[in-house]
Amino acid sequence: MLTVAGLSKSFGGRELFDDVSFTIQSGERIAITGPNGAGKSTLMKIILGREEPDAGEVTFIRGTRLGYLPQEGEAVANETVLEIAVPHEHEHDGQFVAKAKQLLASLGFKQMDFDRPARELSGGWVMRAHLARLLTDEPDLLLLDEPTNHLDLETLLWFQDYLKSYPGAILLISHDREFLNELCTHIAELRAAQIMRYTGNYDSYLTQRAAMEENLVATAKAQQRKIDQLQVFVDRFRAKNTMAAQAQSKLKQIDRLKEEMVELPESAGPTMSIRFPQPPRSGQRVITLEKVKFGYPVAATPSAHDTSGAAPLPHSGDGASPQLKLIYENLNFEAERGQRTVLVGPNGAGKSTLLKLLAEVLQPSAGERKLGHNVKHGYFAQHRAQMLNPRHTVWQEASDTPQRVTEQFIRNLLGSFLFRGDDIYKPVSVLSGGEKSRLALVKLLLDPPNLLLMDEPTTHLDLASVDALIEALLQFEGTLIFISHDVHFIRALSNHVVRVEAGQLRHFPGGYQYYLDKTGQAARAALTSSSSDGGSAPSRGPADQSASSTIDRKEQRRIEAEERQARSRKRKELQRQVTELEKEIAQLETQQQELAAELEKPETYANGKAMQINRDLMDVHDRLPEVTAAWESVSLELAALDD
């Protein structure tokens, strides 16, 4: 479908990629990963023909249709939401329009929004309209640059499931680890101006890369040992006339080995463990909302497109005014010390409004907000730039903290959020949105309150920064209430889930998986109940019931016997597969150890076998995760059968 051959590109004197080549086949879902600034978006724009490479070419199979969702929304004119989702050439195609409307609804739009001018919406909602257009059109190759940034959790999960059955190929850039794990068939890592392609999802890529780097380190050590041995010979015999020729030969061999030395990749992601300053201990009851009432003026009601809110109308004392769009009435909420609560629920349910009520950004028209003993709250809004002084450098802004911390500690913390070297002297005013988010997090973690209220803290953060933030918040000894669409982030941190829907709160005293299990059980119970209430059979007399029950019992025993036999056959087949896969895993692990041992022997490089052994070892590294994944799948199926 797509072939990239010999692509090179430099920008501002820095080489983004050099002689990069790869292909994309029909049905593949490939994520481009790499640190910020590696050139991921530039590579995508070159593929689209929006930027020119310095060298190389991009070719498509004739007739391939492309669709592109950029990271930042493009300007809109006077189009309505529906006009963005339905291009002019399809406006009279009833089937196309119906599909576009269905997708708009799935992406969070209400029917009344279809004819709304897009210029009235936030950039994130305009992006959703463009996404609906792409999904309706179904191009052969879908190129997505950070498609999840502007999606709430429930819309993201729908989008994730939709893409799993998408008929075309997908090339995407995303910093959402769970999204990559659920969707991707391949990872293409852009690092040090090169692309390395891995088979599998993001977690599989991390495993394979770690094994590859371990192999490279072993190879480099073996090469250096060989060089050191040769150097000892040269140093010992260089001055002897009878051995001068041999010493010179060894020097040439050393030069060749240095030219062939493997290049060790730079380490990616946070590599340090930092103990962050901890806030003062609060009382057990941290924050309480009692009988809170809140609404927005109808003219300024935050629709699905704007959760920032407007000032509420004054409380009239006689119920909801016709002018008021009520969000909460008689709302009660409480958080205790040490809870890490995630707010979930459908778009527009009032999650951000609840967080702002807790943060006193919004004031209720009735009811009361109470802070517990010794509680100091901090609010991390979606728009972080207001927290920073644009006249400061990164270093000045980070150093402006009341905490007594060392200069080295601040440098380490900045480094864990990817401000390294001269980056710390950049003015805040020139930072990107992602860089400002990271700096705002650094400031918050240097002087954390004991009640953290965070709205989408991972937006614009790359994977390494998300992992650094998770590491920091796992150490945090205060109370955390947050909203996020990043499932990996939610799973790592939450120990309490609150579902917000239709002005009501439902508490789940456990992590995200506990919430999924409980809501899944409730859905299954409702389905069973509704199907059992679907109608009743005509009544029968006692004799009929007795005869029927005898027949039913015989039939039931026959069915149960057949099921036991089928289950037994299935179990034997699964056990056979598990045994075979375990044997293959053992063989591959043995082969891996043997090949790695060969690479550590100096004679391997003397007889020219190193390259072939390296290739064999990479084949093993590629095959081992595939076989292990198959073994895990079959083992889980076998365990489920035995339950």
Disulfide bonds with the S-S distance in Angstrom:
none
